[in-house]
Amino acid sequence: MGSVVESREWYLASYSPEGVPNSDNLKLRSLSLSLDSHSIPEGHVSLEIVLISVDPYLRTRLTGTLDGLYIAQYEVNEVITAFAVGKVIGSRESKYSEGDVVLVPSAPLAEYCIIPSSTIARKIHAATGISLPHYLSALGVPGFAAWVGIVVLGDPKPGSNVFISAASGAVGTIAGQLAKIRGCRVIGSTGSDQKVKLIKEEFGYDDGFNYNKESDFDAALSKYFPDGIDVYLDNVGGKMLESVLNHVNKHARISLCGMISQYNKVWTEREGVRNLLNMVGKEVRMEGFMLESYWHRFGDFAKEMEGYIKEGKVTSKNKINVGIESFLDSLASLFSSSNIGKVVVQVNEA
Ligand SMILES: NC(=O)c1ccc[n+]([C@@H]2O[C@H](COP(=O)([O-])OP(=O)(O)OC[C@H]3O[C@@H](n4cnc5c(N)ncnc54)[C@H](OP(=O)(O)O)[C@@H]3O)[C@@H](O)[C@H]2O)c1
């Protein structure tokens, strides 16, 4: 490769307070970068970005207001960043050499970039035999979120009745498997009959329902949880959360992982939850979490999860869209029912 490359990157052109972000909000631009070791600053590496993790929280960084998830907003003209796998091209840091494959929690959403080596989380060793997309799914943001939500906060016991919404998504597919490993009865909700079949056949769910068909959530939860709900991993919020509160058992735990049904609305239009009073009588613990508060547990998580993957106890499914230009459609696809598993953009060949 020549020392200077043309690299495309996604940047924020305008905020998107409501609705699904579009091409007025996010744009691609091209810039020239010198990637050779002698052209980059001390303590930096140049990277070829290989895979980018497309996660719902990115949408919440584009609204221009700091409500909801309270994650810093991108500035207009700022490059978008995301969890990514990259390959080192040039290095001015002794820990990294050309050809190393690395995991970067906040990499520029670009074809190539130059970053401080301190922003690299770890090297990925081919000898583990774990494929690269796994590092963005089971071993990445969604796997870690599933682990915090189910294992750390949900803490289900063998025989616990566990409910997971957005069950066929990146978090939901891993969360269901973690709850099954703990001996629970696990039910999921998702957006189509085909996805209900899939969570049962491929991800070990005991049963599930299509929330577009069974739109009376109270009736559906009565049917699938005759003995009540002990643990709920909430990925969607809104009416589903309200209905779950009518079915909780004493001392139930609700892990608030995310509320994707509410992300594209300004807060005054978001759905309220009217029956919080049920939490008092049932002494329910409901807790929101953000992964950044659990980074000190990432090592424990990664060790446990690598073990499950190698033993074949946890598997993940990836929807890989090719080319950096596919990022905008990939982000929008999280808000339709068009995906199964983890959405990843493949920017360059590994
Ligand atoms: N707290 C944290 O640190 C953290 C970290 C990672 C993820 N999360 C959260 O976890 C949740 C899942 O994330 P993910 O990465 O696994 O995404 P995902 O589930 O792979 O993708 C989103 C899925 O949500 C469902 N969905 C979209 N709009 C919906 C609506 N209005 N009502 C109900 N379902 C809807 C769709 O599936 P179906 O409609 O087909 O079911 C879609 O495929 C999100 O809320 C995300 O913000 C939180």
The ligand as an ORCA input file, in Angstrom:
! r2SCAN-3c Opt
* xyz 0 1
  N     -27.228     -0.085     28.255
  C     -26.236     -0.359     27.441
  O     -25.077     -0.103     27.760
  C     -26.565     -1.005     26.121
  C     -25.574     -1.592     25.320
  C     -25.967     -2.216     24.128
  C     -27.297     -2.191     23.724
  N     -28.219     -1.578     24.509
  C     -29.631     -1.548     24.135
  O     -30.090     -2.862     23.919
  C     -31.163     -2.842     22.990
  C     -30.893     -3.847     21.890
  O     -29.712     -3.435     21.187
  P     -29.116     -4.352     20.030
  O     -27.786     -3.828     19.696
  O     -29.252     -5.765     20.422
  O     -30.104     -4.031     18.838
  P     -30.913     -5.119     18.024
  O     -31.866     -5.759     18.984
  O     -30.003     -5.982     17.277
  O     -31.682     -4.243     16.967
  C     -32.785     -3.557     17.318
  C     -34.054     -4.440     17.224
  O     -35.063     -3.831     18.016
  C     -36.314     -4.164     17.498
  N     -37.100     -2.927     17.425
  C     -36.860     -1.830     16.652
  N     -37.809     -0.906     16.861
  C     -38.672     -1.438     17.775
  C     -39.870     -0.969     18.382
  N     -40.384      0.234     18.099
  N     -40.497     -1.785     19.279
  C     -39.993     -3.003     19.580
  N     -38.868     -3.499     19.022
  C     -38.225     -2.717     18.133
  C     -36.097     -4.762     16.096
  O     -36.285     -6.183     16.169
  P     -37.762     -6.853     16.158
  O     -38.772     -5.755     15.979
  O     -37.778     -7.779     15.012
  O     -37.851     -7.570     17.460
  C     -34.625     -4.494     15.825
  O     -34.013     -5.469     15.047
  C     -31.293     -1.412     22.506
  O     -32.312     -0.767     23.223
  C     -29.944     -0.822     22.837
  O     -29.980      0.569     22.990
  C     -27.877     -0.991     25.680
*
